[in-house]
Amino acid sequence: MYRTETLLMNGWEFTLNEPVDDNFEPVHLPHDWAITAPIVRHMKQGEPQGFRDRWGIGWYRKTLVLEEKKEGHVYQLQFDGIYENSTVWVNGIAVGGRKYGYSRFTLNITDAVHAGDNLIQVKVDNTSMPADRWYSGAGIYRTVKLLTLPEKHLNPEHIQVVTKIEGNSAVVKIHTGAAALVSANMTNGRLSYTGESDNGSITIDIPSPKLWSPEQPQLYNVELTLHEDKQISDIYKLRIGIRTIEMVAGKGMYLNGQLTKIKGFCVHQDAGSLGIAVTPEIWRERFLKFKEMGCNAVRVSHHIPASELLDLCDELGLLVYEEPFDKWTGGSYRRYFETEWQRDLECMVRRDRNHPCIFMWGVGNEVENQGQASMLSILKMLKDHLLTLDDTRPVSYAMNPHFKYEDNVDLSKVEDIQQFVDTESDTEIYDQDERIERIRRIAEIVDVISCNYQEQWYPGIHKVVPDKLILGTETYQFFRGHPEQMQNFSDEVPWMDVEKHDYVIGGMLWTGIDYLGESMGYPAKGWAGSLFWTNNERKPLSYLYESYWSEKPMVYFAVQDYSLQDEGVKQHWDAPRYASHWNFQQFNKTVIPYMIASNCEEVQLELNGKQYHVKQPSSYPSRMITGYLPYLPGTVIVRGFNGGQEACSYTLQTAGPTVKLSFDEETVKLPAKDGYHRLLTVRAIDQEGTPVFRESAKVTFQVNGPAEIVRVDNGDLCSSEPYDRNWMHMYRGCVSTIIRLSGEKGRIVLTAYADGLYSAEVVVLVI
């Protein structure tokens, strides 16, 4: 018998009190105890943590049943992440733990387990300050596995796959990390390729390889077999992709020989109402929505992500910029940096270097003392060590737009490191040449110049450092700075700089989807300056980026509506208050500003059958058509034309009174997988089926069948309604719920009710 991996996601108990029997309650993993913690307006570090009273020491326990303890085998517990500072016991024996909350760790528990019942206990100390700048949650929030391995086995952390394309063939070199004989079998569909070696390295030639790319994410299944004494000792499986990435100075990034621009989003790891306890299928839904609008990349900010997230990026075709931590000797990581940086950096690279989706490593974000000698020394140390683990990808660092002269601030006394880094003071460097000189020093070390919010200085940077490409690792969604100042409120959309300059390989918006924490002030519980709300609803500006990124013909219409609530967005990350509705009962023929986003050659606009002239998108600096329409109830239609032929259209209709609720889907098919999550959204509609944007009715959900309601979410980060109920008020005419499957096959009926409205239901077939 070879290795087995057993998921340990059920049968856990948890308490925030003393770890005695009466205090424990059953929980499912992944688990985030902070997401259901009370909201405390005046709590310490409330803004970064979404005002959730997350502090405390949590205890988990589970009984692990082993039918037998096999001779000649090793038993390991693997945690993909515990936030944070964890200690693990098995049958009362301390077996290890991990400080940093985003790192995977594996514990050898062979000497602690026995046949029969085994008690696993985990202590999670979530009391250290300062906390992360974003909502970090708390608990065992990622996958836990029991690994049963033969004594002589392959170590995944020692396996590295390097691919190279030579002409019409590919060479795949597999470093096995083993001195014994290892054979490899690679398959893609019906195609199969083999190789073997006893010197730690296997070379396989692949004629006419199927290449991995965002458009066609081709993957090969690799099976490695370890042979000891002419017997099979272990089998390990992984997926790889064959692709090349080349950075050509002055010309751009080439993926498989094709010029490619990074059309990306930055993302944190929480998923709104679920907190950080997010299952892969929830991320799949999010990523598919990203892909629909033309996104081809994500930056996982600013920490090691869940391993399943990278599996999805491999499968779906999303390039990834990955980094292990945010700040270094400042911020929340300062308590770990001196003793843990090497361990955490190695965790990221060894775990993730075989993912084809990763196109670049980052080693930090907007760190303290940027461009100064002390910072440059650490940057070089981190990059040099990373290259000993993987020298096949560029290594970079995401720069803050603020640079300061030398100062002697004691960073251990700075609680809000971001405020310290961002705040302009007497030490701020305003001279553009001096700022670019600091950037030049950083550019000497990194392979690609990664800039946060510095589009206005790209030409100056390129003039001084022409041999390095530039990536916008964070960009505003709408506004752009001016060369003489970091922030400026104009309609120069930052994406235009990516299109304009060959030496700029792409841009990654901050952020793709709203997240918890980093609030700009109560009542906002999170960051709302994104292109999606937390329940996966698209915001109007997302369609502008679809017009930039997607080749599929599209056209979209939205109006400015400043009667809508303030969502608490930080000013320069904000955008004009556009909304997709045509309901202004307070107006009588008042002119209303609008925007039209389209990637078509020409656009037509009509209101109640009357056509209004609009210029071509190419006539506008950012290709966003703007203008005014008088408010007359009825129908607005925009049409996109290519070559004189209609290619697409979009319609807005004035809605009448809400009559009923309606789910987006009538029937859904899901796999009978225990713990599988699915988000389902219900909308308010009028008699004609038109969505009622302004409806805010209280909706109650009820589920019948092998599932339970675990969360509700309407995307409103200013709301204080609890997530862990079966009801919530609509926001902008909709509300969502997340159900959790029990693993049984059967028929589930989810019903939504609201007073005075016809109810709605969706049937979920679990097969």
HELIX and SHEET records of a PDB file:
HELIX    1   1 ASP A   21  ASN A   23  5                                   3    
HELIX    2   2 TRP A   33  THR A   36  5                                   4    
HELIX    3   3 PRO A  156  HIS A  158  5                                   3    
HELIX    4   4 GLY A  272  LEU A  274  5                                   3    
HELIX    5   5 PRO A  280  GLU A  292  1                                  13    
HELIX    6   6 SER A  307  LEU A  316  1                                  10    
HELIX    7   7 ARG A  334  ASP A  352  1                                  19    
HELIX    8   8 ALA A  373  LEU A  389  1                                  17    
HELIX    9   9 LEU A  411  LYS A  413  5                                   3    
HELIX   10  10 ILE A  417  ASP A  422  1                                   6    
HELIX   11  11 GLN A  432  ALA A  443  1                                  12    
HELIX   12  12 GLU A  455  TRP A  457  5                                   3    
HELIX   13  13 TYR A  458  VAL A  464  1                                   7    
HELIX   14  14 TRP A  495  LYS A  500  1                                   6    
HELIX   15  15 PRO A  540  TRP A  549  1                                  10    
HELIX   16  16 GLN A  571  TRP A  573  5                                   3    
HELIX   17  17 PRO A  617  SER A  619  5                                   3    
SHEET    1   A 4 THR A   4  LEU A   7  0                                        
SHEET    2   A 4 VAL A 144  PRO A 150 -1                                        
SHEET    3   A 4 HIS A  73  PHE A  79 -1                                        
SHEET    4   A 4 PHE A 105  ASN A 108 -1                                        
SHEET    1   B 6 GLU A  25  VAL A  27  0                                        
SHEET    2   B 6 TRP A  12  THR A  15 -1                                        
SHEET    3   B 6 GLY A  56  LEU A  66 -1                                        
SHEET    4   B 6 GLY A 116  ASN A 126 -1                                        
SHEET    5   B 6 SER A  86  VAL A  90 -1                                        
SHEET    6   B 6 ILE A  93  ARG A  98 -1                                        
SHEET    1   C 2 ILE A  82  TYR A  83  0                                        
SHEET    2   C 2 GLY A 139  ILE A 140 -1                                        
SHEET    1   D 3 GLN A 160  GLU A 166  0                                        
SHEET    2   D 3 SER A 169  HIS A 175 -1                                        
SHEET    3   D 3 SER A 201  PRO A 207 -1                                        
SHEET    1   E 4 LEU A 191  SER A 197  0                                        
SHEET    2   E 4 LEU A 181  ASN A 188 -1                                        
SHEET    3   E 4 TYR A 220  GLU A 228 -1                                        
SHEET    4   E 4 GLN A 231  ILE A 240 -1                                        
SHEET    1   F 3 ILE A 245  VAL A 248  0                                        
SHEET    2   F 3 GLY A 252  LEU A 255 -1                                        
SHEET    3   F 3 GLN A 258  THR A 260 -1                                        
SHEET    1   G 9 ILE A 262  VAL A 267  0                                        
SHEET    2   G 9 ALA A 297  VAL A 300  1                                        
SHEET    3   G 9 LEU A 319  GLU A 322  1                                        
SHEET    4   G 9 ILE A 358  ASN A 365  1                                        
SHEET    5   G 9 VAL A 395  MET A 399  1                                        
SHEET    6   G 9 ILE A 449  ASN A 452  1                                        
SHEET    7   G 9 ILE A 470  THR A 475  1                                        
SHEET    8   G 9 VAL A 504  LEU A 509  1                                        
SHEET    9   G 9 ILE A 262  VAL A 267  1                                        
SHEET    1   H 2 TYR A 515  LEU A 516  0                                        
SHEET    2   H 2 GLY A 526  TRP A 527 -1                                        
SHEET    1   I 4 TYR A 578  ALA A 579  0                                        
SHEET    2   I 4 VAL A 555  GLN A 560 -1                                        
SHEET    3   I 4 VAL A 591  SER A 598 -1                                        
SHEET    4   I 4 MET A 624  PRO A 630 -1                                        
SHEET    1   J 4 LYS A 610  TYR A 612  0                                        
SHEET    2   J 4 GLU A 602  LEU A 607 -1                                        
SHEET    3   J 4 THR A 635  ASN A 642 -1                                        
SHEET    4   J 4 GLN A 645  GLN A 653 -1                                        
SHEET    1   K 4 LYS A 660  PHE A 663  0                                        
SHEET    2   K 4 HIS A 677  ILE A 685 -1                                        
SHEET    3   K 4 CYS A 734  LEU A 741 -1                                        
SHEET    4   K 4 ALA A 707  ASP A 713 -1                                        
SHEET    1   L 5 THR A 667  LEU A 670  0                                        
SHEET    2   L 5 ALA A 760  VAL A 766  1                                        
SHEET    3   L 5 GLY A 746  TYR A 753 -1                                        
SHEET    4   L 5 LYS A 698  ASN A 704 -1                                        
SHEET    5   L 5 TRP A 727  HIS A 729 -1                                        
END                                                                             
